[in-house]
């Protein structure tokens, strides 16, 4: 179907259809810091960097003239690339390096020096090296944002470690807890992700140098030369040296996308808790107030938790990208010809961008999180002692055993609900309870503050050294 004439001009100026690059939604599903690292321009710059570094290394190893390497470094400039032509040639070839090398060769003014460009590597090597450099920067941003959130959670846990609230299971009141315990749970999940991000680097940020099919056959006449090249490129680019080429083993890329999805899931857990705690009937916490954020076009009173909603959406989008990355793992033989490689081109930049946006939103939510301690205490007491019912079971256990004690307290709980009484009142009316516990002891066991278990100790463990 042809585009109506009245829309053709608009399409030329605003043709983005992806949410991450949408003029309308780009700050919800992405952020400029990660976009700067993972965009096409950055990828092109990294590929040019790889070609220049290769020439410099080969000159240092004595395999090409030093003047050629100098000419390549001086004349090759990513800013001078004809990106329209590069796009057309990428579509024609299916890969960007063929067109890139043609343009870079034309930039090198000395024809003799230009002949030494791109010697020994192939398209896969250049693209994987460039992507590894991008991921190295992207991981630094992810780690930095994650650390900021963890520091904020440490502060919240210290501040609210003794703030009583009710723990909920199946969305129902369960046992007494504290808000600091909840934030400590959030914190420890992100602590584990911080460890995973450090652990993944040696498996992910690998140099890829294999030549046409991974054997570096073009350099095999002098075996040490090929191995020195691998080591030198790894050192030059600040990447880890692989024990062998990984062009046909894409597990590391699938691992990082899966890890980003895991991080998104943990951020979504925080966001979901906040969404539920912000329900007016609960009103224990709320996102930071910004005029008109979360507003309604018809209802002036609305204050929707839109940042948390965005985090939840991003976590689901990350999960989808993880599926794509896993589909790219079973590539055929020594070069994926089944579309697996192309899946990475979509999954990697989008996953890093989605995760970075989710981290940015979470940081904003937690930095300005509004906590209503009085409301937490009010909600804790709504059940009139029922949240401490298990504590009474524990108190009766020695006399009646667990099953009988549970039945006794269960009957008292049902009676308390039916008569709209406090649990302690119904307990005091039971002879099988009062022969074991005095009225004062019943009141003590029914006080939520006296049934926090190891909550303080677990918080201490989570905050150790911080």
N, C-alpha and C positions, 0 to 999 in steps of 0.2 A: 504494500500500500504506500502510495506517495505521501510525503509530508506536506500538509497544507502550506501554501506560500507564506502565510502570515507567521508561521513558526520557524521557517528555515533560518532566519537571522538569529533567532534566539538559540536554536540548536547549535549554531556555529560557536556561540559564546558560552553556552552552558549545556554541554552534552553529557555530563556525568550521570551515569545511572547507578553507580555503586554508592551505597550509603556512606562508606568510608571517605569518599571523595565528593559527596553531594555538597553543593553550596549551602543547602538548607540544614543538613544533618551532620556535617563533617566534624563538628566539635562534640557531638554526642557519641559518635562511633569511632572517633580518631582524635589525635592530637598532633599539633605541628612539630613537636620535638621528635616524635617517632617517625612522622611523615618525612621529615628532613633526612632521616637516616635511611629509610627503606624505599624512598621514591625512585622513579626511573632515572632521574638525573644523578642521584647518588650511586646507583648501580653502574651507570655509564662511567662516572668518575672513578669508581673502584676498578672497573675493567681496564681503563686507561692506566691507572696506577700499577696494575698487575703487569701490563705490557712494558711499562718503563722499568719496573723493578726487575723483570726478567732480563731485559737487555743489560742493565747495570750488573746483575749477578753474573751473566755469561761473560761480560767483559772482565770482571774480577777473576773469573775462573780461566780466562785466557782463551775462550772459545769463539769470541767475536772481538773485533777491534774496539779499543776503548773510545776512539773517536765516534764510532757508530753508536755506541751506547749514549755518548754525550749528545749527539745530534738527535737521537730519539727522545731523550729527556727534555731537550730544549724546545723541540718543535711540536711534540704531541701535546695537545691541549684539549681537554674534554669540552671546554667552553666553545671551541671552534667547530664542534661537530654539527653537521647538518642533520638535525633530528627528524625532519620530515623525510629526508632520504633514508636515514637509518630505519625509520619505521617501515617504509616501503620495502626495503631490502630484507628486513626481519620477517615481514609477512611472506615475501617471496621464498626465502631460504627456510624459514621456520625457526631460525635461531639468529641472535643479534651479532655474533662475533665476526662472521664473514664480512658483513657490511662495515662493522667497526674497524676491522683491520685495513680494509680498502681505504677508508677515509684517513686513518692514521698514517698509512704508507704515503698517501698523497701530501700529508702535512710535512713529512720529513724532506727537506729541500735537497739534501744530498742523496741521489739515487742509489749510490753504493751503500750508504748507511741504511737506507730504507729496506734493503734486501734482508737485513738481519732482524727485522721486526718479527715478533711472534714465532721465533725459532724454537722448535722442540715441544711446544705445548699445542693443545687442540682446543676446540670450542668449549668442551666440557671443563677442562682445566681452568680456563680463564673465567668462565661463569661461576664455577664452584669456589674458586679463590675469591672472586669479588663478593659472592654471597657470604662467604665466611667472614670477610672483613666487615660487611654490613651487620652480620649477626653479632660480631664481637662488640661493636658500638651499641647495638640494640640491647644486648644483655646488660651492658653497663647502665643504660637508662632504666631498664626493668629492675635491676638490683637496687639502684639508687631510690627509685620510687617505693619499692617494697620496704627498704630500710626506713624511709620516712614514715610510712604507715606503721611499721613495727614500733618505732619510737613513740608515736602518738598513742598506740595501744598500751605501751608500758606506762605512759603518763596517766591514761584513763584507769588502768588497773590499780595503780597506786592510789589515785584519787577516790575510787569507788570500791575499794576492796572490802569495806565494811558496810556498804549500802545495801540493806536488805531488799530482796525482791523474791518473787515466786518463780521457781523453775517450772517449766511446762513440758509435758509429754502428750503427744496426740492433741496438741493445742488446748489441753486441760491443765488445771493446777496440779502440780506433782508434789514437790518438797520445797522447803525454804532454801534460798541461795542468796548470793549477792551479785550485784551488777559487775563488780570487779572480777568475780569468777567467770562471768560470761565473756568479758573482754579478754580475760586470760586464755580462754578457750580459743577465741579468734586469734590471739597473739601466737599461741604455740603452733597453730596450723601454718601460719605464715613463716614462723621460725623454720619449720621443716622445709618449706619451699625455698627459703634462703639457702639452706644446706644443699638442696637439690640443684639450685642454680650454679653453685660453685662446683659441685661434683660433675655436672654435665660438660663443663668447659673442655676438659681434655678429650672427651669423646666427640664433641661437636665442632670445636674451632680448629679443625685440621686443615693443613695445606693439602691440596689435591694436585698432584703432578704425575700424570701417567701417559701423556701422549695419546695417540689415536685410539688405542684400545686398552691402555693401562700398563703396557709393558715398556714404555719409553724406548721403543725399538729404534727410533731415529737417532738415539744417543748410545745404542748398545755396543757400538764398535769400541767404545772406551767406557767400560762399566763404571769405574769410579766417577766419571764425569756426571752420569745420570744421578747417581746417589748423592754426589756433592751438590748437584742442582736442587734436589729435593730438600736437603738440609739447609741450604743457603736461602731458598725461597721461604721456608718456614721461619727462619731467623729474621729475614728482611721484613716480612709482613707481620711478625709477631704472632704467628700461629703455631699450633702444636704440630710436630713432625709425625706423620702416620707411619705405621710399620709396613703398610703397603697401600697402593691407591684404593680409594673407596668410591670410585665413580659408579660402580655397579652394586654398592652396598649402602643403601640410603637410610639405614636405621637411625643414625644420629639426627637427621632432619625430622624424622617422624617423632623421635623422642622429645625434641625441644618443643615441637608444636603440641604434643600431648602434655608436656609440662606446663606450657602456657595455658592450656585448657584446664589443667588441675588448679593452677593459680586462680584462673577465672572462677572456677567452682567454689573455692574458698572465699573469694571476694563476694560471690553471690550468696553464700551462707550468711555473711555479715549483712549484706543488703536485705535479704529476706527477713532476718530477725528485726532489722530496723523498720521495714515496711509494716510488719505485724505489730511491733511495739508502738508504731505511730497511729494505729487505728484509734479513732476518737474514744471508743469504749475502753481502750487500754491506756493510751496517752502517757507512756512511760519515757519514751525518747522521741525525738523528732530531728529531721534534717535541719541544717542551718537555715535561718530565715533570710531570704533575699527577696526584696519587693518584687512581686508578680511571678516569682518562680513557682511553678506548679499551679498557676492560676487557671481558672476556667473562663471560657468566653461567655458563659451564662450565669454561673454561680459565684458571686463575689467572695464567698467565705472559703472557697477551696484552697487547699495548700497541699497539693499532691507530692508524694516523695519521688520526684522525677529522676533524681540522680541515682537512687537505689534501683528504680525501674530500669534505667539505662544499664546499670551494672548487671542486672539479671538478664537482660537481653543480650548483652555482650558475652556473658558466660555461655549462653546457648549457641551463639555464633562461633565462639571458640571451639566448642564441642564439634560442630560441623566441620571446621577446618581440620581438626584432629583426624576425623574420618578420611578426609582427602589425603592427608599426609600418610596415613597408614596404607591407603590404596596405592601410594607411590612406591612403597617398599619393594613389592615383587616386580622389579624391573627385569626385562628379558636380556639374558646373556650379558654382554659387555657394554651395551648401550641401549637405553630404553627406546624402543620404537613403537610402544603400545600406548603412548600418551601419558605414561607415569611421570616422566620428568616435568612435563607441562603442568601437572597438578601442583608441583612444588612452587611454581612461579606465582600461583594464586594463593596457596595456603600459607607460605612463609611470611610475606610482607603483611598480609591481612591479619594473621595471628598476632604478630608482634604489635601491630597497630591497635587491634582490638584490646589486647591485654594492657597495653600502655594507657589506653583511654579508661579502662576499668580501674586501673590503679590510680589514675589522676582523679577520677570521680570519688573513689573511696577515700583518698586523702582529704578531699574537700569535705566530704560528709563527716569524717571523724574529727577533723580539725574544729569544726563548728557544731558538733553534735550537742543538742539540747537534751539534758537529762533531768527528769523530774523525780527527785528522790522521795518527795512526799507522796506522789502518786504511786510509786513502787510500793511504799509501805501500806498505803490504802488498799491496793490490789492484793497484797499479801494477806491482809486481814479479812478480805471479803468472804473467805470460806469459813470463818469463825472457828478456827483451830483445826480444820480438817487436814490442812497441809502437814500437820504434825502427827497425824493418826498413826503413821508407821512407828513413830517414837514410842507411842503407848504400847504398841505390839511388842516392841523390844523390851519395855519395862515389865510386861506380863509374861514374857517368854519362860523365865525360870520357873514360874508357878504352873503354867498350863501347857507349855510347849508352843511351838510356833503356830501350828494349825488352829488349835483352840483359841489362842490369843488373837489370831487374825479374825476368827469368826466373831468373837466378843466385840472387838473394836468395830468390825464391819456393821454389826447390828446397831451399835451406838451411833455410827456415822449416818446410817439410814434414818434413825430416829431424829438426829439433830437436823437433818435436812427437812424432814417432814414437819417438824415442830418449829423450824426456823430458830433453833437454839445453837448456842456455842457447844462444841464437842465436849468441853469440860463439864458442862451441866449434865449432859446425858450420862457421861462416865460416872459422875458422882451419885447417880441414881441406881447404879448397878452394884449389887452386893458383891458379885464375883470380882469386881474391880476394887471396891473400897476395902476389901479385906487384905488387899495387897498394897494399895496406895492411899495415902492421906489426901485430903483436899488440896493441901499446899503442893504435894508432889504431883497431883493430877494437873494443877495449874502450871507447874514447872514443865512437865512433859508436853503440855499443849502449847507452850510458848514457842513460836517458830524460831526465835533467836537462839534457843537452846538446842536446835537440831540442824546444825550446819555441817556436821560430820568433819571431814578433812578439808573442807573448802579453804580455810585459811592456810593450811599447810600446802595444798596444791598451788595456791597463789604465790606463796613464798618460793616454791620450786620454779614456777614460770618466770618469776622476776629475779631469780638468783643472779647476782652480779650486775643488776641493772637498776 
